[in-house]
Amino acid sequence: YSALLFVIKHIPAWVMPIAIANVINAATIQAGGGIRTIYLNAIIMFILVLQNIVTNYYHTKLHSYAIRSVESGLRASLIKKLQELSIPYQKEMQSGRLQSKIMRDVEAVQTLSSQVFVSSLNIIVNLLVALAITLYNSPTVFLFFILTVPISALIIVVFRKKIKNSNSEFRQEMEETSARVIEMIELVPIARAHALENQEVRRLNHRFQQILTKGFHLDIIQSIFGSVSWASFQLFQIICLVFTGILALRGSITPGEVVMYQTYFTTVVNSVSSMITLIPTIAKGLESVNSIGEILTAGEVENHENK
């Protein structure tokens, strides 16, 4: 139901370029009934824009309830599993790591679910509609649009493995540090009794420096990944403007269609770019799925029923 409402609420974004093209053509060609065309397109867009408010509310309400319910259920499942796991296994795992899995990793999975549903739906629907309208109006421009796909695939292949490895290293470092912090808090009285405060501070500071290094490395990779993909698509957008401008000069398309194709090309570019930008979030979320799986699939369960 949420996906259906998303499609309805997004109709104005797809119809707007057509309405703009109609208005520009009516104003430039100056044929009979031009003012009527302008008013008709304005009224249609007015109605479509207003319906977005209602449909967006129910779309968000439905998908948010579904995802938050899974988040709550996942935490409940982890707690239930912890009550069944053997005490030696839990001591070996360390309480800091367990807390990180229940809070941080489940939150990352919730973000993954939200991004995959909302963002992926947005990307796929926008991409398909923009390409379908372009193909219907001009197969030549459609073929030009398709050139962006190999670029995005190439960027994904280059960066995917590096981002996955960096996320894995960062997650393990965070878990280890969380465990050390909990351990340090529990041992504060013993550390003070033996005058080991400075040694504990140095030990934890070394862990924090490790997180800084891993996090910095991850941020740099993701930043380069985003900037390279953005620059690639902006260059293609400039080429698209030149290409459609030449077609308009030759009379193959109208001036209004230049604006329409430029808008749809922007939609295609943003969709593919968003798809690429999602890769780090998905990598982080899947790493958290693996982390939670370590608990949920652990076989060291004690059968203490009726004991």
Disulfide bonds with the S-S distance in Angstrom:
none
